[in-house]
Amino acid sequence: MSYYDRALELKEELTENRRYLHRHAEVGFELPETRAYVTEKLKEYGIEPHPCGEGITALIGKGAEGGEAGKVLLLRADMDALAMPEESGLPFASENPKAAHCCGHDMHAAMLLTAAKMLKEQENRLAGTVKLMFQPSEETLTGSRNMLEHGILEQPKVDAALAYHVGPGQLPIGLFMYNAGSTMMFSNNDLHIRVKGRGGHGAMPQNCVDPISVGAHIVVALQEIISREMNPKASCVITIGSFHAGTTLNVIPEEAILDGTLRADTKEAQKQLVKRVREVAEATARVYGAEAEVEITDGAPPLICDKETTEEFVGYMRELAIPGTMEQPDVAASASEDFACIAEQVPSAFMYVSAGFPDGRGVASAHNPKVQFNEEVLPRGAAYLAHCAQRWLEEHCDK
């Protein structure tokens, strides 16, 4: 029996797991119900979970009982939701008015749970060790770093990693997308600028330093970095998504707060953006007599998958010969993914699998409160994870 056939047998349980996680959506590192559920299910499947930072890890295979681990493959799923309400109208919609799985991480966690169950059933066939990584706080791009800091790639040492991300929309079920060797997703750094001026009467601007005007000049100046300083061959984005200042119409406030995001397709461009955004914001503020305090988070690097590793996993996925399977190489997106932090450390592959609907249910995109994900993809995702793990360990056990 193939892993896909077994996943179809487990489809009802797989769907129940997904719907429980969906109803109990939680955000960031605050995932008590999610962690408890994943922990309980792993134990139910005969797998011993352990905390790793704010996430969960477990071993299946040769290293699970303390023996020689052999080669180790990491399978990763994120667990956190977005801090937003859900408007899908689904009977299992989020019961948390401040959190919703509008990016599909509940699907990822459910697929990895079922993959873990199937791998445990076939544990004696594994030629090495599978390490599970149930990760918090991907949406803030801090969860991978948290688990890295707590040794997710050590004890036993990880040799390669694999992760999937479901994609809503109107693409057909059966499509999987990947990028072997080039930038698949952009870097990300959060930007926070506090412009400190001098407040006063709105009718007497000559006695003030208007942080709103200064902030507006900063917004415009930052865009000049993209248009006049960055290499045209680089793909970069500076977006100011939030600008807050003042409380009433006839008062010039003391300060303005600007929040935004920086994105780049190479580490070199990311480094240049971070440096120049800080310099331009601070210098522009000084020109107009104000002060700018600039905070830029470490963020995540660009996601660049290992070419050979990705091609290996694509080959294993083809072996399953699931009806309706289609593939699209060379996919890239300007969004960010903190699996990139793992991919910097070990050879890794990251792929999208379509969870779309051809009808009206596929109109809403990810991060939309009305988005829906097609649960028909769940057995495919679970089977891909399990089959790829077993086959990679077989092929690499003597290397």
PyMOL commands that set and color helices and strands:
alter all, ss='L'
color gray80, all
select helices_A, chain A and resi 3-9+11-23+32-44+105-121+123-125+143-149+205-207+211-228+267-287+307-320+340-343+360-362+375-396
alter helices_A, ss='H'
color red, helices_A
select strands_A, chain A and resi 50-52+55-61+72-78+129-135+160-167+175-177+183-185+189-196+200-201+236-245+251-252+255-264+291-296+303-304+326-328+348-354
alter strands_A, ss='S'
color yellow, strands_A
deselect
rebuild
show_as cartoon
